[in-house]
């Protein structure tokens, strides 16, 4: 029996950022291209996803926001959101292993009825994640420090979660840094695949996307280099270890 690979769904249209994201996901999950396949949703439709073929699904981040005004959304963004909405309905119904990174909070949060808005955006760079009591008890987060550094940067976030959805982590400026639906469906607002080289590259790629004033790019990179970010990657590695299976 062959190992069932994981599926990375990418919404990044920029080749440099998309390719770096894929390499980082594989590196920190301890997988190779046989263990993690990728679909770039900006380049091709999602198509039919047979969950039995996969060990789990990872959704990467990018410049899309579910809270963008409808008239500002490109046809590609509208297609991607519709496809992800249908997929997430199936994922939630089957409690299928899923990890949505950054954009996952918006997409998964919307799917379960969370309030997703612009009230708790965070600047690009380092932030301090704090585990909740439920986070300490969760298989992917257990054993991590009470508080640890991570990299993030987002325009939208979940302001509140519906009953039955478990908040696993928070931060001083963002009430929901991670949550779980059922036993196996996760989203993080921070990026578990980002190290300092990765965040500096993304600062360069996305400096004109409205996350920050372009002239502050160098200072943001300098600030990022002062952070020691090592614990978020553990979550990605545990996800891969916990859900890897044969088919």
BATI-621822 format. One line per 5 residues: for each residue x, y, z of C-alpha. Coordinates in pm, 1 decimal, decimal comma. Layout:
X Y Z ~ ...
***
This chain:
0,0 0,0 0,0 ~ 129,8 346,5 -91,9 ~ 120,0 638,8 147,0 ~ -168,3 875,6 80,0 ~ -22,5 1223,1 14,9
-135,2 1549,3 165,9 ~ -288,3 1812,1 -62,3 ~ -175,3 2174,8 -48,0 ~ -422,0 2425,1 -190,1 ~ -251,4 2750,7 -287,0
-421,2 3083,3 -357,3 ~ -98,0 3267,6 -436,9 ~ -73,5 3393,4 -794,1 ~ 284,5 3516,1 -745,1 ~ 528,5 3241,0 -844,1
802,9 3334,2 -596,8 ~ 568,3 3336,4 -298,2 ~ 373,6 3029,8 -411,0 ~ 684,8 2820,3 -467,3 ~ 843,2 2928,9 -139,8
522,3 2844,3 45,0 ~ 518,7 2494,8 -108,5 ~ 883,0 2432,7 -16,0 ~ 825,6 2557,0 339,0 ~ 513,7 2344,0 387,0
703,2 2034,7 275,6 ~ 1012,5 2116,1 481,7 ~ 835,0 2177,5 809,8 ~ 591,5 1889,8 759,0 ~ 888,8 1663,0 676,0
735,4 1568,8 340,7 ~ 855,9 1573,0 -19,9 ~ 669,6 1621,6 -346,7 ~ 543,6 1263,8 -327,7 ~ 406,6 1328,7 20,5
250,1 1668,0 -53,1 ~ 89,4 1753,2 -384,3 ~ -11,2 2106,1 -476,8 ~ -298,6 2266,0 -663,9 ~ -257,8 2634,4 -745,4
-615,8 2754,4 -744,6 ~ -523,1 3078,1 -919,2 ~ -407,1 2868,0 -1215,6 ~ -666,2 2590,3 -1234,7 ~ -1006,8 2494,3 -1098,2
-1013,8 2274,8 -790,9 ~ -1208,2 1997,6 -959,4 ~ -1353,8 1700,8 -776,0 ~ -1159,3 1611,1 -461,7 ~ -1192,2 1248,2 -352,8
-1104,2 1264,2 17,0 ~ -1012,2 895,3 20,2 ~ -705,8 974,3 -193,5 ~ -553,4 1209,1 62,1 ~ -417,6 1197,8 415,3
-526,0 1556,5 475,7 ~ -563,5 1899,2 318,5 ~ -363,4 2214,5 390,2 ~ -483,9 2554,9 269,1 ~ -217,5 2823,0 239,4
-260,3 3196,3 280,3 ~ -246,8 3479,1 31,3 ~ -396,5 3812,4 -67,1 ~ -761,6 3701,9 -77,7 ~ -1002,6 3801,4 199,0
-1351,9 3662,3 228,5 ~ -1456,6 4001,6 370,0 ~ -1345,3 4190,4 57,7 ~ -1627,7 4392,5 -92,4 ~ -1797,7 4172,3 -354,9
-1746,8 4423,7 -634,4 ~ -1370,5 4421,6 -572,9 ~ -1333,6 4045,9 -605,8 ~ -1192,6 3917,6 -932,2 ~ -1366,3 3633,6 -1118,1
-1081,8 3406,3 -1004,5 ~ -1129,6 3498,1 -639,4 ~ -1504,1 3439,3 -663,4 ~ -1443,2 3099,1 -824,6 ~ -1188,1 3000,7 -561,7
-1417,4 3103,0 -275,6 ~ -1706,4 2904,9 -420,3 ~ -1489,5 2596,6 -471,9 ~ -1344,3 2616,4 -122,5 ~ -1689,8 2666,0 26,1
-1812,0 2341,7 -131,0 ~ -1497,6 2153,4 -29,2 ~ -1512,4 2277,8 330,0 ~ -1874,4 2169,6 363,0 ~ -1759,4 1815,6 277,2
-1451,0 1838,5 499,6 ~ -1659,4 1949,2 798,1 ~ -1928,3 1687,3 736,0 ~ -1664,8 1410,4 734,0 ~ -1443,2 1568,0 1002,2
-1160,5 1521,4 750,9 ~ -809,7 1639,2 846,4 ~ -771,0 2000,9 735,4 ~ -534,5 2280,1 832,6 ~ -608,2 2627,9 698,3
-327,0 2878,0 743,8 ~ -425,6 3247,5 770,3 ~ -680,9 3249,1 486,7 ~ -813,1 2934,7 652,3 ~ -958,3 3143,2 935,3
-1164,8 3342,6 687,1 ~ -1278,4 3046,6 477,4 ~ -1334,4 2790,9 753,2 ~ -1469,2 3058,3 985,9 ~ -1725,1 3163,6 725,7
-1821,8 2799,9 668,1 ~ -1907,1 2747,7 1036,7 ~ -2072,6 3085,4 1095,8 ~ -1793,9 3277,0 1270,5 ~ -1790,6 3655,5 1253,9
-1511,6 3738,2 1006,7 ~ -1435,5 4109,0 971,1 ~ -1159,8 4372,6 973,8 ~ -1176,2 4454,1 1346,8 ~ -864,7 4258,4 1447,2
-611,1 4291,1 1168,6 ~ -241,4 4256,6 1256,4 ~ 61,3 4407,3 1080,9 ~ 302,1 4189,6 886,9 ~ 575,7 4048,3 1106,4
619,0 3888,8 1445,3 ~ 343,8 3840,7 1700,8 ~ 297,5 3655,9 2027,9 ~ 52,6 3364,8 2028,7 ~ -102,0 3259,8 2359,6
-257,5 2914,9 2405,0 ~ -596,9 2873,9 2566,6 ~ -675,5 2590,6 2807,2 ~ -827,5 2402,7 2512,4 ~ -510,6 2467,9 2314,5
-298,9 2305,8 2584,2 ~ -518,8 1995,9 2559,8 ~ -521,5 1976,0 2179,5 ~ -308,1 1707,9 2007,3 ~ -143,5 1956,3 1766,9
-72,8 2226,3 2028,1 ~ -13,8 2029,6 2350,9 ~ 329,7 2081,2 2501,7 ~ 394,8 2411,8 2329,4 ~ 479,7 2707,0 2556,1
198,5 2911,6 2706,3 ~ 309,9 3190,4 2471,1 ~ 536,5 3172,5 2166,7 ~ 642,2 3388,7 1874,4 ~ 502,2 3343,0 1525,4
484,5 3534,2 1199,5 ~ 162,6 3667,4 1055,0 ~ -4,4 3961,6 891,9 ~ -367,7 3983,1 789,7 ~ -645,8 4224,9 707,8
-936,1 4011,8 833,6 ~ -981,5 3780,4 1130,1 ~ -1248,6 3598,8 1329,6 ~ -1396,2 3834,2 1588,6 ~ -1601,3 3557,2 1747,9
-1664,9 3185,5 1705,7 ~ -1998,5 3003,9 1717,9 ~ -2086,0 2761,0 1994,1 ~ -1910,2 2427,5 1955,1 ~ -1606,7 2567,8 1772,8
-1301,9 2551,9 1998,6 ~ -1063,1 2847,4 2030,0 ~ -710,3 2712,3 2072,2 ~ -500,4 3027,6 2070,9 ~ -525,4 3403,9 2086,8
-298,5 3710,2 2074,7 ~ -311,4 4056,5 2230,5 ~ -454,2 4213,4 1913,5 ~ -650,6 3920,9 1770,3 ~ -893,4 3712,3 1979,8
-877,9 3404,0 1757,8 ~ -534,0 3286,3 1648,7 ~ -636,1 2923,6 1606,4 ~ -951,6 2715,7 1631,9 ~ -1076,8 2362,5 1577,5
-1400,2 2231,6 1431,5 ~ -1488,5 1877,9 1534,4 ~ -1180,3 1668,8 1610,0 ~ -971,4 1715,4 1294,8 ~ -1048,7 2045,4 1118,4
-817,4 2334,0 1208,4 ~ -736,9 2691,8 1115,6 ~ -457,5 2919,7 1231,5 ~ -440,7 3295,4 1182,1 ~ -60,7 3291,1 1211,1
151,3 3107,8 954,9 ~ 292,5 2775,3 1082,5 ~ 511,1 2747,6 771,8 ~ 686,4 3084,3 804,1 ~ 1043,4 3133,1 925,2
1233,2 3460,6 910,7 ~ 1356,5 3407,0 553,2 ~ 1004,4 3328,5 442,1 ~ 846,0 3633,0 601,3 ~ 1116,2 3862,5 460,2
1054,3 3725,0 111,9 ~ 680,2 3781,3 147,0 ~ 735,2 4136,2 267,6 ~ 918,6 4200,5 -59,2 ~ 657,2 4025,9 -274,8
351,9 4185,2 -111,2 ~ 481,2 4532,8 -31,0 ~ 231,3 4689,5 -271,3 ~ -72,7 4486,0 -160,0 ~ -192,2 4719,8 113,7
-66,5 4528,3 417,8 ~ 179,1 4803,8 509,7 ~ 334,9 5121,5 370,3 ~ 588,7 5006,8 108,9 ~ 858,6 5234,7 248,6
846,8 5042,6 578,6 ~ 949,0 4709,9 420,1 ~ 1309,7 4722,4 539,1 ~ 1214,7 4811,7 895,0 ~ 959,1 4530,4 901,7
1225,4 4283,3 792,5 ~ 1465,1 4413,7 1056,7 ~ 1198,0 4369,6 1323,5 ~ 1121,3 4016,9 1201,6 ~ 1486,5 3920,3 1237,8
1467,2 4000,2 1609,1 ~ 1208,1 3725,6 1665,0 ~ 1286,6 3363,4 1745,4 ~ 1015,1 3166,9 1567,8 ~ 1039,2 2790,6 1609,8
721,1 2659,0 1771,9 ~ 459,9 2718,2 1497,3 ~ 636,8 2468,0 1270,9 ~ 574,6 2198,4 1531,1 ~ 201,9 2228,4 1460,9
253,2 2164,0 1090,1 ~ 481,8 1866,4 1159,6 ~ 233,4 1716,6 1406,0 ~ -50,2 1758,1 1158,6 ~ 143,8 1555,9 901,3
248,7 1292,3 1154,2 ~ -94,5 1255,6 1310,2 ~ -289,0 1214,0 988,7 ~ -47,4 1037,8 753,2 ~ -202,1 714,6 631,9
-177,4 456,0 357,8 ~ -433,8 389,6 89,8
***
